[in-house]
Structures are given as C-alpha cells and as structure tokens.
Amino acid sequence: MTVPPFHLAIPVNNLTEARAFYGDLFGCVEGRSADHWVDFNFFGHQLVCHAGDGAGVKLRNAVDGDAVPVPHFGVVLAWESFQALARKLEEAGADFIIPPKIRFAGEVGEQATFFLYDPSGNALEFKAFKNPDRLFAA
C-alpha cells in the first residue's frame, strides 16, 4: 500500500531535547528549522516540533488490557523494522509506557506494538503486522 506522507506538528518543551530524542535516538533526519521549530523525516513523514506549552496531556483508554495513552501518534513499520527498533530502544534503556508486546493475539488485528513518551510527554506508538493487509481488517 502506497500512502502519501502525513504532516504532523506537535508541541515540545525543549527543541534540544526533541533533537536528541527524534534525531539521535530514533535516527530521524532533521530538515528545515528556525528558532522555535524543527522538521524531522519521521519514517518518511513530516514531523514538526514546535517549542511551546501544551505537550504532555496524559489521558488513558483501555485497549486489550492496557491503559493506552490518548492522544498518541506513530507509524506502522515492517515486522523486521519494528523488531530492530524495539531492540535498539531497549538497549538504549528507553522508558516504555507499554513495552514491546503482541496485542490482539490470534485475532484478525494481531500486531506487535509498544508505546513511549518523548521528553515533552507526547505519546508515540509503533506497531507492525506480520500480514500488512490486516491493518484495516475488521
């Protein structure tokens, strides 16, 4: 499935911390920037971090036995890419909200997933499907 890249702008408390998290930890290439914002190539999508207040709203919703943070954003990766990223983050000592696991085991929507917060409290989810055609399956 070919999907056009999305654009997402999020508030962050500190651009230096955002650069370390998205750039150094995740390896997202930095694009344009100014004094109060910075673009990242977030797995082929445009993520813009804007310095300011408003980050870190921490609500939760029950999903398959977990308290999932809402709002959250992230990407669906290929299975092998997900596993490699999860290992990299575990080795870096990432503080997962929900550690890497299989959700909806044995169901149509079975997926690998994990959640973590960026330094400003924005929640991210990364997921993968062994069968990518199941992304929107009911």
JOQUIFEN-V525112 format. One record per pair of residues at least 24 apart in sequence whose ideal C-beta (glycine too) atoms are under 6 Angstrom apart, sorted by the first residue. I is the first residue (numbers start at 1). J is the second residue. If there is no record, write none. Layout:
# JOQUIFEN-V525112
I | J
I | J
This chain:
# JOQUIFEN-V525112
5 | 44
5 | 45
6 | 45
7 | 46
8 | 47
8 | 73
9 | 48
9 | 50
10 | 122
11 | 50
11 | 52
11 | 54
11 | 55
12 | 49
12 | 55
12 | 120
13 | 55
13 | 120
15 | 51
17 | 119
18 | 49
21 | 118
21 | 119
43 | 75
55 | 120
55 | 121
55 | 122
56 | 120
56 | 121
64 | 103
64 | 104
66 | 98
69 | 97
69 | 123
72 | 123
72 | 125
74 | 124
74 | 125
74 | 126
76 | 127
77 | 128
79 | 128
79 | 130
82 | 112
82 | 128
86 | 114
108 | 134
108 | 137
